Amino acid sequence: MRNVFERSANRSNGNNVAYCYSTGNLNNNNANNGNYCAPDCVAKAGYIGIPSDRSPATQSKEPPSCACGREQIVGPHAPALRGGGASAAPAFDDAFGFEPLLEAGCKCLRGVMWKGTSEHAYLHMVETVSRLCDELHAGTYRMRPAREFAVTSPKVRTISSIALSDRIVQRSLNDNVIYPIMSRSWIYDNYACQHGKGTDFARARMSRHLERFSREHGEGYALKVDVRGYYAHMLHSVVDARFASKLPGWAADFASWALSAQYGGEVGYKPGSQMVQIAGIDYLDPLDHAIKERMGARYYGRYMDDLILIDESRGYLESCLAEITRRLGFVGLGPHPGKTAIQPLSKPLGFLGFDYRVRDGGVRMDVKPEKVKAQKRRMRGLARLVKCGRVGLPDYLSAVECMAAHDAKGGDASLAPRLKAYGGMLLMKGA
């Protein structure tokens, strides 16, 4: 768009208007042609994201690339920099260029545009991204203070919420560098928070494991391991070492610096950051490989800190539990004594909110009874809020539909219709 500032339209004919092509060139067109506006233009000098000492004729949408990466990023937790890795490794601009940051910003606002703050952020997204891009390339970027709050469902925990600008930076780094590289070593039966995977994939995969095992061996046992206080006991040194062993130097240093700025101390993280989520998925990757390759477990799956092994020998699973406990101790973790057990497959096996029952070579998956009770309790609370005007009827009906859709994934075809009928009855009661 540089020619916008260097050329002017021919004003000899009052019927002519200035038409700006996408290249920045100007052309005279009769006003009857309807060419009334110019396409996307770059702001003039002094606007946010563009240094005021640069000539308008040389400005571009993206800030100049920084050859030194992030050598100038400083702060109390700024790490020492290392080499940049292989030439084919992602570069600094692959994560912190204008376009990757803008794409990450749009992703951060998906599903939350009903908020007034999100609408405001969307309107000012270009300015925000331009400022972040300049700060990252100049080495002046700083993490904003995080906000912490408690949640009670499905269990009591503390969530750390970071500012939108920090979420944009971390989302761009995760999507363009960290996730593509870190996920290369993850086993297929590591299910949590990955492209093409998730809770539905994990349930289908576990059903497949149980079905195949039942047809091959008949009776057997399942070892269920739940890691106690997973995020709260993760060692920062282990996370930093995992990043350093896989990522390019600049990316590993930035990830360690960002996590150190958000979480002080040497032990423990709080959910709420995508970078922490990736670290949580990768933290037990060496254990996954040990179980599959050294222990020879064929039927195994992990969703974050929930592990399940299936075998026909109880003694083999006991030895596996001892080895898993030993390896968890190396990284500061241990199994939860009340949620870790070996059970026969003749009993319901709980996994991700469902009970799996193996019968005659088939598997039936039913919603846990306590989950249904929790859904009805939530519906009663929402119905009370609807009657007092604090929650709209469309929001209530949408919540009921979501809970019914979840229950429809189980083997009881009548559960979802019964839940909807219960939700309708709550609205009619006392009306």
Secondary structure, 3 states (H helix, E strand, C coil): CHHHCCCCCCCCCCCEEEEECCCCCEEEEEHHHCCCCCCCCCCCCCCCCCCCCCCHHHCCCCCCCCCCCCCCCCCCCCCCCCCCCCCCCCCHHHHHCHHHHHHHHHHHCCCCCCCHHHHHHHHCHHHHHHHHHHHHHHCCCCCCCCEEEEECCCCCEEEEECCHHHHHHHHHHHHHHHHHHHHHHCCCCECCCCCCCCHHHHHHHHHHHHHHHHHHHCCCEEEEEEECCCHHHCEHHHHHHHHHHHCCHHHHHHHHHHHHHHCCCCECCCCCCHHHHHHHHHHCHHHHHHHHHHCCCCEEEEECCEEEEEECCHHHHHHHHHHHHHHHHHCCCCECCCCCEEEECCCCEEECCEEEEEECCEEEEEECHHHHHHHHHHHHHHHHHHHCCCCCHHHHHHHHHHHHHHHCCCCCCCHHHHHHHHHHHHHHCCC
